[in-house]
Amino acid sequence: MRFMTEFHRNEKLAKDINNTFITLSPKIESPQRIANFKSISMVGSMYKVLSNVLYNRLRKLIGSVISYSQSSFIQGIQILYGILIEIKVLDDAQRLKKRVIIIINQS
């Protein structure tokens, strides 16, 4: 709770919150060579807790804040839908011999 309170009070993450620890775990009993190990990446658990809390809070209101055209942020809509729509528009324009202008906003 202290971590969550500090996050909300300061609106900043601690510098090392997203550190990842890598460890070797043996694949077999009594490993003798490096090939007998597998690496495991362990992300700090506090980061996972914070991201889950934020996700559960935002999930309830994200639909009223994000436009439907920003499809990657709407539950049930795949991030590729926008690209598929663009391909369809270009395909139709080419088939009908129509000119199109595509504006990409990367701000």
Secondary structure, DSSP 8 states (H G I E B T S, - for coil): -HHHHHHHHH----TTTT-EEEEEEESSSS--SGGGEEEEEEE-HHHHHHHHHHHHHHHTTHHHHS-TT-GGGSTT--TTHHHHHHHHHHHHHHHTT----------
